Amino acid sequence: MHSAVRETLLFLVAGVLEIGGGYGVWVFVKNENYASYRHILFAVLGSIALVAYGWVQSLQAIEFGRLFAVYGGYFIVLSLLWGWTVDGKKPDVGDWVGSLIAFAGVLVMLYWPRPATP
């Protein structure tokens, strides 16, 4: 698989795991009925997803600092899409413009010509 396709797929999987996991914990904390089995399940599954997110990120070939900086741009876009589809909060024009600017930065960081490393 071409490395750009692999990187993109790993970023997308990591994003769904992190955002979904964070959302599961968020639903648990925001709910006043902590004893509800449904909400405890959200917290447990969310925590598992967050651990899986860390594991998926470790599969990337990019060094840690650049990896997490680049992932931040994916996170912004995916968070807006999650909020829109799962939480029903439609992003406004400023959200989309900001996410496009961030993602442009992602592309610069990923594809800027650099000397080959041994």
N, CA and C atoms as an extended XYZ file, in Angstrom:
354
Properties=species:S:1:pos:R:3:atomname:S:1:resname:S:1:resid:I:1 pbc="F F F"
N         0.854       -1.179        0.000 N   MET     1
C         0.000        0.000        0.000 CA  MET     1
C         0.897        1.239        0.000 C   MET     1
N         0.568        2.220       -0.814 N   HIS     2
C         1.329        3.467       -0.890 CA  HIS     2
C         1.348        4.122        0.484 C   HIS     2
N         2.484        4.688        0.867 N   SER     3
C         2.621        5.218        2.225 CA  SER     3
C         1.640        6.350        2.520 C   SER     3
N         1.319        7.187        1.535 N   ALA     4
C         0.368        8.280        1.781 CA  ALA     4
C        -1.028        7.732        2.071 C   ALA     4
N        -1.418        6.683        1.365 N   VAL     5
C        -2.727        6.064        1.610 CA  VAL     5
C        -2.735        5.422        2.991 C   VAL     5
N        -1.657        4.714        3.317 N   ARG     6
C        -1.556        4.064        4.631 CA  ARG     6
C        -1.600        5.106        5.746 C   ARG     6
N        -0.823        6.185        5.602 N   GLU     7
C        -0.822        7.246        6.614 CA  GLU     7
C        -2.215        7.818        6.800 C   GLU     7
N        -2.889        8.109        5.695 N   THR     8
C        -4.228        8.688        5.764 CA  THR     8
C        -5.192        7.742        6.468 C   THR     8
N        -5.155        6.467        6.102 N   LEU     9
C        -6.047        5.496        6.748 CA  LEU     9
C        -5.768        5.389        8.243 C   LEU     9
N        -4.488        5.366        8.616 N   LEU    10
C        -4.153        5.298       10.039 CA  LEU    10
C        -4.610        6.552       10.779 C   LEU    10
N        -4.457        7.727       10.159 N   PHE    11
C        -4.939        8.956       10.794 CA  PHE    11
C        -6.453        8.921       10.974 C   PHE    11
N        -7.169        8.423        9.967 N   LEU    12
C        -8.632        8.358       10.058 CA  LEU    12
C        -9.077        7.373       11.136 C   LEU    12
N        -8.454        6.211       11.179 N   VAL    13
C        -8.800        5.231       12.219 CA  VAL    13
C        -8.473        5.798       13.597 C   VAL    13
N        -7.296        6.405       13.733 N   ALA    14
C        -6.913        7.001       15.015 CA  ALA    14
C        -7.909        8.084       15.420 C   ALA    14
N        -8.334        8.890       14.457 N   GLY    15
C        -9.286        9.956       14.758 CA  GLY    15
C       -10.619        9.432       15.245 C   GLY    15
N       -11.134        8.419       14.580 N   VAL    16
C       -12.417        7.839       15.006 CA  VAL    16
C       -12.280        7.234       16.404 C   VAL    16
N       -11.159        6.560       16.661 N   LEU    17
C       -10.953        5.975       17.990 CA  LEU    17
C       -10.829        7.048       19.066 C   LEU    17
N       -10.037        8.089       18.800 N   GLU    18
C        -9.850        9.119       19.827 CA  GLU    18
C       -11.124        9.921       20.050 C   GLU    18
N       -11.736       10.359       18.980 N   ILE    19
C       -12.939       11.182       19.122 CA  ILE    19
C       -14.087       10.342       19.682 C   ILE    19
N       -14.247        9.125       19.164 N   GLY    20
C       -15.288        8.241       19.692 CA  GLY    20
C       -15.048        7.893       21.148 C   GLY    20
N       -13.797        7.609       21.492 N   GLY    21
C       -13.463        7.307       22.882 CA  GLY    21
C       -13.686        8.494       23.798 C   GLY    21
N       -13.227        9.646       23.354 N   GLY    22
C       -13.456       10.859       24.143 CA  GLY    22
C       -14.932       11.160       24.298 C   GLY    22
N       -15.693       10.920       23.241 N   TYR    23
C       -17.142       11.146       23.291 CA  TYR    23
C       -17.803       10.192       24.288 C   TYR    23
N       -17.359        8.936       24.300 N   GLY    24
C       -17.918        7.976       25.254 CA  GLY    24
C       -17.690        8.403       26.692 C   GLY    24
N       -16.475        8.844       27.008 N   VAL    25
C       -16.181        9.330       28.357 CA  VAL    25
C       -16.970       10.606       28.631 C   VAL    25
N       -17.060       11.493       27.657 N   TRP    26
C       -17.792       12.757       27.801 CA  TRP    26
C       -19.264       12.496       28.122 C   TRP    26
N       -19.881       11.545       27.397 N   VAL    27
C       -21.287       11.205       27.648 CA  VAL    27
C       -21.448       10.708       29.082 C   VAL    27
N       -20.522        9.881       29.545 N   PHE    28
C       -20.589        9.363       30.910 CA  PHE    28
C       -20.492       10.493       31.931 C   PHE    28
N       -19.521       11.373       31.765 N   VAL    29
C       -19.300       12.448       32.738 CA  VAL    29
C       -20.439       13.461       32.719 C   VAL    29
N       -20.947       13.783       31.535 N   LYS    30
C       -22.012       14.786       31.413 CA  LYS    30
C       -23.363       14.276       31.902 C   LYS    30
N       -23.542       12.957       31.965 N   ASN    31
C       -24.819       12.404       32.388 CA  ASN    31
C       -24.918       12.436       33.903 C   ASN    31
N       -26.045       12.862       34.409 N   GLU    32
C       -26.234       12.964       35.857 CA  GLU    32
C       -26.452       11.596       36.501 C   GLU    32
N       -26.846       10.606       35.722 N   ASN    33
C       -27.129        9.282       36.256 CA  ASN    33
C       -25.935        8.367       36.001 C   ASN    33
N       -24.879        8.541       36.817 N   TYR    34
C       -23.652        7.766       36.620 CA  TYR    34
C       -23.871        6.262       36.744 C   TYR    34
N       -24.872        5.856       37.513 N   ALA    35
C       -25.083        4.429       37.773 CA  ALA    35
C       -25.729        3.705       36.597 C   ALA    35
N       -26.183        4.437       35.613 N   SER    36
C       -26.830        3.814       34.461 CA  SER    36
C       -25.842        2.894       33.747 C   SER    36
N       -26.248        1.642       33.538 N   TYR    37
C       -25.371        0.692       32.847 CA  TYR    37
C       -24.994        1.193       31.462 C   TYR    37
N       -25.937        1.831       30.804 N   ARG    38
C       -25.668        2.346       29.459 CA  ARG    38
C       -24.525        3.353       29.488 C   ARG    38
N       -24.546        4.241       30.471 N   HIS    39
C       -23.523        5.279       30.526 CA  HIS    39
C       -22.191        4.745       31.042 C   HIS    39
N       -22.232        3.742       31.903 N   ILE    40
C       -20.987        3.091       32.319 CA  ILE    40
C       -20.358        2.396       31.111 C   ILE    40
N       -21.187        1.792       30.284 N   LEU    41
C       -20.696        1.148       29.067 CA  LEU    41
C       -20.020        2.170       28.145 C   LEU    41
N       -20.610        3.369       28.039 N   PHE    42
C       -19.988        4.440       27.252 CA  PHE    42
C       -18.584        4.730       27.777 C   PHE    42
N       -18.445        4.827       29.101 N   ALA    43
C       -17.147        5.142       29.699 CA  ALA    43
C       -16.136        4.027       29.456 C   ALA    43
N       -16.553        2.785       29.628 N   VAL    44
C       -15.640        1.652       29.448 CA  VAL    44
C       -15.212        1.534       27.985 C   VAL    44
N       -16.180        1.556       27.077 N   LEU    45
C       -15.844        1.454       25.654 CA  LEU    45
C       -15.021        2.656       25.191 C   LEU    45
N       -15.355        3.839       25.715 N   GLY    46
C       -14.584        5.030       25.377 CA  GLY    46
C       -13.137        4.908       25.820 C   GLY    46
N       -12.930        4.378       27.016 N   SER    47
C       -11.569        4.200       27.529 CA  SER    47
C       -10.787        3.191       26.694 C   SER    47
N       -11.444        2.108       26.309 N   ILE    48
C       -10.794        1.108       25.457 CA  ILE    48
C       -10.424        1.728       24.106 C   ILE    48
N       -11.329        2.522       23.553 N   ALA    49
C       -11.055        3.176       22.267 CA  ALA    49
C        -9.871        4.131       22.377 C   ALA    49
N        -9.744        4.829       23.505 N   LEU    50
C        -8.627        5.754       23.676 CA  LEU    50
C        -7.291        5.013       23.749 C   LEU    50
N        -7.276        3.866       24.398 N   VAL    51
C        -6.055        3.052       24.429 CA  VAL    51
C        -5.735        2.552       23.016 C   VAL    51
N        -6.748        2.100       22.298 N   ALA    52
C        -6.544        1.624       20.923 CA  ALA    52
C        -6.028        2.748       20.031 C   ALA    52
N        -6.506        3.964       20.266 N   TYR    53
C        -6.025        5.133       19.512 CA  TYR    53
C        -4.509        5.279       19.660 C   TYR    53
N        -4.016        5.187       20.885 N   GLY    54
C        -2.577        5.302       21.113 CA  GLY    54
C        -1.795        4.220       20.389 C   GLY    54
N        -2.343        3.019       20.369 N   TRP    55
C        -1.696        1.906       19.677 CA  TRP    55
C        -1.661        2.162       18.173 C   TRP    55
N        -2.777        2.602       17.602 N   VAL    56
C        -2.835        2.871       16.156 CA  VAL    56
C        -1.829        3.958       15.779 C   VAL    56
N        -1.715        4.998       16.597 N   GLN    57
C        -0.754        6.060       16.286 CA  GLN    57
C         0.675        5.519       16.245 C   GLN    57
N         0.960        4.513       17.071 N   SER    58
C         2.326        3.965       17.093 CA  SER    58
C         2.663        3.183       15.824 C   SER    58
N         1.677        2.901       14.992 N   LEU    59
C         1.913        2.183       13.736 CA  LEU    59
C         2.419        3.104       12.622 C   LEU    59
N         2.353        4.416       12.845 N   GLN    60
C         2.812        5.371       11.839 CA  GLN    60
C         4.338        5.362       11.749 C   GLN    60
N         4.855        5.645       10.564 N   ALA    61
C         6.305        5.694       10.347 CA  ALA    61
C         6.882        7.087       10.621 C   ALA    61
N         6.041        8.040       10.942 N   ILE    62
C         6.462        9.429       11.175 CA  ILE    62
C         6.958        9.555       12.615 C   ILE    62
N         7.975       10.410       12.832 N   GLU    63
C         8.468       10.608       14.190 CA  GLU    63
C         7.387       11.283       15.051 C   GLU    63
N         7.477       11.074       16.361 N   PHE    64
C         6.414       11.431       17.300 CA  PHE    64
C         5.940       12.879       17.186 C   PHE    64
N         6.847       13.835       17.250 N   GLY    65
C         6.448       15.246       17.254 CA  GLY    65
C         5.669       15.643       16.014 C   GLY    65
N         6.200       15.295       14.858 N   ARG    66
C         5.517       15.627       13.605 CA  ARG    66
C         4.215       14.834       13.485 C   ARG    66
N         4.236       13.583       13.904 N   LEU    67
C         3.037       12.740       13.847 CA  LEU    67
C         1.870       13.395       14.578 C   LEU    67
N         2.093       13.821       15.806 N   PHE    68
C         0.991       14.384       16.583 CA  PHE    68
C         0.611       15.782       16.112 C   PHE    68
N         1.568       16.535       15.589 N   ALA    69
C         1.232       17.843       15.023 CA  ALA    69
C         0.359       17.678       13.784 C   ALA    69
N         0.746       16.761       12.910 N   VAL    70
C        -0.032       16.500       11.694 CA  VAL    70
C        -1.401       15.938       12.058 C   VAL    70
N        -1.430       15.020       13.007 N   TYR    71
C        -2.695       14.428       13.428 CA  TYR    71
C        -3.660       15.499       13.938 C   TYR    71
N        -3.119       16.565       14.529 N   GLY    72
C        -3.971       17.652       15.019 CA  GLY    72
C        -4.871       18.223       13.940 C   GLY    72
N        -4.359       18.344       12.722 N   GLY    73
C        -5.186       18.835       11.616 CA  GLY    73
C        -6.299       17.868       11.268 C   GLY    73
N        -5.971       16.574       11.239 N   TYR    74
C        -7.005       15.559       11.014 CA  TYR    74
C        -8.046       15.619       12.133 C   TYR    74
N        -7.558       15.769       13.363 N   PHE    75
C        -8.448       15.804       14.526 CA  PHE    75
C        -9.458       16.945       14.417 C   PHE    75
N        -9.007       18.104       13.974 N   ILE    76
C        -9.907       19.254       13.833 CA  ILE    76
C       -11.037       18.931       12.866 C   ILE    76
N       -10.691       18.443       11.692 N   VAL    77
C       -11.703       18.135       10.670 CA  VAL    77
C       -12.628       17.019       11.150 C   VAL    77
N       -12.052       15.944       11.675 N   LEU    78
C       -12.867       14.813       12.128 CA  LEU    78
C       -13.767       15.186       13.304 C   LEU    78
N       -13.285       16.059       14.185 N   SER    79
C       -14.114       16.495       15.317 CA  SER    79
C       -15.338       17.260       14.844 C   SER    79
N       -15.143       18.130       13.863 N   LEU    80
C       -16.291       18.858       13.311 CA  LEU    80
C       -17.288       17.899       12.666 C   LEU    80
N       -16.786       16.926       11.919 N   LEU    81
C       -17.669       15.950       11.275 CA  LEU    81
C       -18.393       15.089       12.313 C   LEU    81
N       -17.690       14.692       13.375 N   TRP    82
C       -18.312       13.907       14.449 CA  TRP    82
C       -19.417       14.724       15.123 C   TRP    82
N       -19.102       15.958       15.476 N   GLY    83
C       -20.100       16.812       16.121 CA  GLY    83
C       -21.331       17.011       15.260 C   GLY    83
N       -21.119       17.114       13.970 N   TRP    84
C       -22.225       17.323       13.039 CA  TRP    84
C       -23.075       16.059       12.903 C   TRP    84
N       -22.417       14.908       12.703 N   THR    85
C       -23.177       13.682       12.440 CA  THR    85
C       -23.694       13.005       13.705 C   THR    85
N       -22.913       13.004       14.776 N   VAL    86
C       -23.307       12.285       15.987 CA  VAL    86
C       -24.042       13.191       16.963 C   VAL    86
N       -23.554       14.414       17.117 N   ASP    87
C       -24.120       15.323       18.115 CA  ASP    87
C       -25.116       16.313       17.519 C   ASP    87
N       -25.208       16.362       16.195 N   GLY    88
C       -26.180       17.231       15.538 CA  GLY    88
C       -25.844       18.712       15.569 C   GLY    88
N       -24.573       19.061       15.767 N   LYS    89
C       -24.148       20.469       15.815 CA  LYS    89
C       -23.437       20.820       14.512 C   LYS    89
N       -24.140       21.514       13.643 N   LYS    90
C       -23.593       21.836       12.324 CA  LYS    90
C       -22.499       22.901       12.431 C   LYS    90
N       -21.321       22.636       11.852 N   PRO    91
C       -20.249       23.635       11.854 CA  PRO    91
C       -20.644       24.853       11.011 C   PRO    91
N       -20.141       26.022       11.405 N   ASP    92
C       -20.417       27.218       10.610 CA  ASP    92
C       -19.242       27.485        9.665 C   ASP    92
N       -19.348       28.571        8.908 N   VAL    93
C       -18.324       28.895        7.909 CA  VAL    93
C       -16.956       29.069        8.563 C   VAL    93
N       -16.912       29.723        9.701 N   GLY    94
C       -15.639       29.908       10.396 CA  GLY    94
C       -14.994       28.591       10.786 C   GLY    94
N       -15.823       27.625       11.183 N   ASP    95
C       -15.296       26.296       11.509 CA  ASP    95
C       -14.643       25.656       10.290 C   ASP    95
N       -15.329       25.739        9.152 N   TRP    96
C       -14.794       25.116        7.934 CA  TRP    96
C       -13.551       25.842        7.431 C   TRP    96
N       -13.555       27.166        7.470 N   VAL    97
C       -12.370       27.918        7.026 CA  VAL    97
C       -11.180       27.586        7.925 C   VAL    97
N       -11.410       27.588        9.228 N   GLY    98
C       -10.335       27.252       10.163 CA  GLY    98
C        -9.794       25.852        9.950 C   GLY    98
N       -10.694       24.904        9.704 N   SER    99
C       -10.235       23.528        9.495 CA  SER    99
C        -9.463       23.395        8.183 C   SER    99
N        -9.864       24.140        7.157 N   LEU   100
C        -9.119       24.110        5.892 CA  LEU   100
C        -7.718       24.688        6.055 C   LEU   100
N        -7.608       25.763        6.824 N   ILE   101
C        -6.290       26.356        7.090 CA  ILE   101
C        -5.411       25.352        7.838 C   ILE   101
N        -5.982       24.714        8.859 N   ALA   102
C        -5.222       23.722        9.628 CA  ALA   102
C        -4.799       22.561        8.740 C   ALA   102
N        -5.700       22.113        7.880 N   PHE   103
C        -5.368       20.971        7.034 CA  PHE   103
C        -4.348       21.344        5.963 C   PHE   103
N        -4.364       22.586        5.517 N   ALA   104
C        -3.310       23.039        4.598 CA  ALA   104
C        -1.952       22.928        5.294 C   ALA   104
N        -1.902       23.282        6.569 N   GLY   105
C        -0.675       23.124        7.346 CA  GLY   105
C        -0.241       21.674        7.449 C   GLY   105
N        -1.205       20.783        7.589 N   VAL   106
C        -0.919       19.347        7.626 CA  VAL   106
C        -0.209       18.921        6.344 C   VAL   106
N        -0.741       19.341        5.211 N   LEU   107
C        -0.154       18.951        3.928 CA  LEU   107
C         1.258       19.490        3.775 C   LEU   107
N         1.491       20.726        4.221 N   VAL   108
C         2.841       21.293        4.167 CA  VAL   108
C         3.782       20.455        5.028 C   VAL   108
N         3.356       20.143        6.252 N   MET   109
C         4.223       19.376        7.154 CA  MET   109
C         4.516       17.971        6.629 C   MET   109
N         3.518       17.337        6.064 N   LEU   110
C         3.700       15.965        5.579 CA  LEU   110
C         4.562       15.887        4.325 C   LEU   110
N         4.366       16.808        3.408 N   TYR   111
C         4.974       16.666        2.085 CA  TYR   111
C         6.081       17.667        1.788 C   TYR   111
N         6.504       18.438        2.774 N   TRP   112
C         7.631       19.343        2.583 CA  TRP   112
C         8.865       18.509        2.250 C   TRP   112
N         9.631       18.923        1.208 N   PRO   113
C        10.812       18.125        0.844 CA  PRO   113
C        11.855       18.148        1.962 C   PRO   113
N        12.263       16.987        2.371 N   ARG   114
C        13.266       16.847        3.427 CA  ARG   114
C        14.329       15.861        2.950 C   ARG   114
N        15.539       16.009        3.486 N   PRO   115
C        16.569       15.029        3.124 CA  PRO   115
C        16.179       13.642        3.644 C   PRO   115
N        16.547       12.632        2.897 N   ALA   116
C        16.243       11.256        3.302 CA  ALA   116
C        16.986       10.920        4.587 C   ALA   116
N        16.314       10.202        5.464 N   THR   117
C        16.960        9.766        6.703 CA  THR   117
C        17.330        8.294        6.570 C   THR   117
N        18.487        7.942        7.088 N   PRO   118
C        18.930        6.538        6.951 CA  PRO   118
C        18.101        5.590        7.791 C   PRO   118
